[in-house]
Amino acid sequence: MTKRIQTVKLMPVWIAISAVLIVAGIVLFALLGFNYSAEIPNAKSVEVSYDTVVTIGETTEADLQTLCENAFETNGLQVENKRIYEVTGGGIVEYFFSSTADGAKLDAAAAAIRTALTDANGAYADADTFVTVHSTENVAFTESIWRGAVAIASGCVVALVYLAIRFGVKSALTGLIGCVNNVLVTLAIFAICRIPVYAYAPLLFGAIAMAISLILWTVQCMKMRENFKDPAFRTMMSADAMEESSATAVKTIVAIVVAIAVAFAMLGGLAAPAVRLVFLCALIPVAVGAYSSLALLPSVHGHYKNILPKGKK
């Protein structure tokens, strides 16, 4: 039979690893919550772009910013943040305001800035300048995240029912244990490592952790169904039979994990910055699913098969 680390016999070790991560995650979540720094809050902004003509004078750019800020002050607007970008042939200065800032006042300030920049006798008359007002809303993206999480979680419920019908209640129960463990460990890693996420993103990553867990555990169940037809397995204790069966699934599980990880990495590399973070962070539940399917779940299943009533493998 295949020689390998005694996964089933090391069940206390796998449970301890999960327990330590989960407890640490709960403590840090209670103290700090998740790191939502990736979430751009709803806000309003005024953007002023200009070409190189504006930069000829030593203080021209500073004067331009003073002009903008005076216009905001005149209209009773409080600037919360300012960003300056250098672009080919010129630059951009962007002012950020609270999402509750009066839109009419922003438009009035923008109009005043635009008038000053286009004044034929002004310092910026020969420059190409553009003044625009923006409003940042994240509602649509946030909604798509939690809707995606609900859809994946619903699929996982169907998958658990399939496991119970196809492979037996014992296998479904192990799959459920894997789902709970993977969700909690995944969220714990995000809380411990302070990984930046969007609002509701932890729900999505938890759902992905469930899906990965069930996909990989289904592979284990298929291998068990195939292997346990071999008369050699019937003479073994349940723990030993689970050990050997799990060994035959390692290559398949590793191949699936690598394929999923490569797909997420490629999609993250090709996606827009906002979506890239989601795909790259999704690599964490993939890694947790690999650990769970190769170590924790085979050991749990091998032990409690001796206790629960007989049924399908």
N, C-alpha and C positions, 0 to 999 in steps of 0.2 A: 504493500500500500504506500501511498504518497507520504513522504517525510516532511514535516513542517512544524512550526511553532504550535504548541498545544493551545489553540485558541479557546476551546471550550473550557479547559481546566483553568484558564486565566480569567474567567468571568468576573471575579471580584476586582481584578485590576481594571477591566474595561468599565465596570460600574463605578469604581472610584474616580476614574478619569472624568467620566461624564458628570458625576456628582460634584466634584471640585469645580469644574467649569460652570456648571449651572448655579451653584451656590454663590460663587464669585460674581457671576453675571447678575444675579438677583440683587446682591448687595450694591454693586456699582450702579445698577439701573435705579434702585431706590434712592441712591445718593445723587446721581448725576443725570439719570435718564439716558436716552440715546443722543448721539451727537448729530443734531440736525443742521450743522453748519453748511451742508451742501444745499439746503433749501434757500432759495432766493425769496425773501419776503415780498408780498405785494407792495408795490411802490410806484411812485410817479417820478418822472425825470424830465429835465430839459437838456438837450444835447446841442452844443454849438460846435460846428466843424469849420475849419478855415484852411486856406492854402498858404504857401510859403511867403506870399506877399506880407502877411501879417507878422511874420517873424523877422522882418528886416530890422526893425528898431530893437534896441537892447531891452526896452521895457514894454514893448508892444503886447506881448502875450500876457504879462502881468496886468497891464492896463485893460486888456480885454476881459480878464477875469473880474477885475474891479467893477467894470461896467455891468457885467452880468449880475454880480452880487448886489450892487446898488439897486438894480431893477427888482430883484427878489425882495430886498428889504423894503423898498417903496411899496410893494404890493402885499406886505405883511406875511411873506413866506419864509419859513425856517429851513435852511439847507441842512440835511442830515449827513450827507457824504458828498465828496467831490472826487472825480477821477479824471486824470489827464492822460491821453494816449498820443503817441507820436505815430503818424502814418506817412506813407510816401507822399511827399509834396505838401505836407502840412501837419495838422494836428486836430485833436478833438478834446473838448473839455465837457464833462457830463456832470450835472448836478442832480442829486437824488433827494426826494422829499417823501414824507409819509404818504401812505396810500389814502389817507383822509384829507390830504391837501386839496384846497379849493381849485377845481379845474378851471374856473373862470379867471381866477387870479394867476394861475400858471400861464394861461393863454395871453392874459394882459401883459405879464412880464416878458413872455417870449416876443410879443408884438413890439414892446418897447426896445428890446435888444435888437430885433430885426431892423427897426427904424433907425437906430443909432448906427448900426453897421453899414446900412445902405445910404447914409447921409452923404451927399455929393461932396460936402466940405469936410467930412470926417477923415480920420486916419485910415479907415478901412475901406474907403470908397473903391479902391482898385483891387480889392481882394474878393475872392469867391467865398462867401460865407453862407452857412445854412443853419437855421435855428428850428429845431423840431421838439415837440412835446410827446413823451411816451408814457404809457401806463403798463406796468408789468403785472400780469395775473397768472397765478399758478394753479388755478382751480381745475382746469381741464387735465393737466398732467397728473395732479394728485388723484383725481377721480379715476383716471385710467389705471393708476397703480393699484388702488384698492379693488377695483373691478377685476383686474387681472388676478389678484390674490384670491378673491372669492371664486373665480372660475377654476383656478388650479385646485383649490381646496375641495370644491365640489367634485372634480374629477378624481381626487384622491379617495373620497368616500365611495365612489363607484368602484375604484380599484380594490378597496378593502372588501367590498361585497363580492367581487370577482374572486379574490383570493380565498374567501370562505367557501364559495361554491366549488371552485376548481381544485383547491388543494387542502381544504379542511379548515375548521375553526381554529385549530392550533396555529396554523400558518398565518391566518388573518390576525390572530391576537399578537403574534410576534411582529407582524407588519405594523400594527397599531402602536406597539411599544417603540418600534423604530421611528415612527412618525413623531411621537411625543418627544422622544429623546433628541432627534435631529432638530426639531423646531427649537427646543429649549437651548441646546448647545449652540446652534447657529446664532440665536439672538444673544446668548451670553457672550459669544466672541465679539459681536458688534458692540456690546456694552463695555466689555473689558478693554478692547483695542481702540475704542473711541473712533471707529471708522465713520466718516461723514456719510449721512444718508438723507434722503428726502422724507417728507412727511408721508406716513403710511408705507414707506419702503420696507420697514421691518416685517410688516404683514406679508408683503410679497416674497421676501426672502424666506420667511417661515414656510409659506406655501410651496416654494421651490424645494426647500429641504424635505418636505413631506413627499413631493413627487419623485425626487431623486431616490429617496429611501425606498419607496414602493417599487420603482423600476428595478433597482438593484436587488431587492429582496425577492421579487418575482423571478429573477434569473436564478437565484439560489433555490427557490421552490421548484423550478423546472429541472434543475440539476438533481435535486433530491428525488423527484418523481422518477427520473430516468435511472439514477444510481440504485435506488432501493429495490429495483427489479432484479438486480444482481444478487444471486444467492449468497455471495460472500458477505454482503451487508447485513443479511438477516441473522447471521450468527453473532453480530456485534452488539454491544450495549448501545443504547440510543446516543449517548454522548460521543462514543467513538465513531459511530456511523455518521453522525452530523459532522464530526471533525474531517473525516475522509471525503465526504460529499462536498463540504465547503471548499476543500483544497482543489477539487476539480473545477470549481467555478471561478477561481482567482483570475485566470487569464481573461476570461470573458468579461468579468466585472471591471478589471483594470482597463481593458480596451474600451468599454462603454464610458467609463469615467474620463479617460483621455479624450475620447471623441467629443463628449459634451463640453469638457473644459476648453478644447481647441475651438469649438464652435462659438462658445461664449466670448472667448478672447478675440476671435476674428470679428465677430459682430460688434464687440466693444471698440475695436480699433477702427472700424468703418463707420460707426454711428456718430451722431452729433454729440458734443460734449455732455449735454444733459442726460442723454440715454446711455452714453459710454459708461458712466459711473454705475448704472444699474447692472449692466452685463458683467463688468469686472467684479463687482461685489457679489454677483451670483456664483462666482467661483468658490466662495466660502461654503455655501450649502453643498456644493458638489464634493468638496474635500471631506466635509462631515459625513456625507452619505457614503463615501468610500470607506471611511473608518468604521462606520456603523455596520455596513454590510459585510465587511471582511473580518470584523472582530466581535463586536457586541452582539449582533443578532444571532449569528450561529451559536455562540456560547449560551445565550438565553434559551434558544429553541432546543438545543441539545440537552439542557438540564430539565426543563419543565415537561418535556415529552414523557418522562418517566412518571410524572405526577398526575397529569391530566388524563381523563378517560381516553381509551383508544379511539382512533378515527383515521382519517386520511393522513398521510405523512405530511 
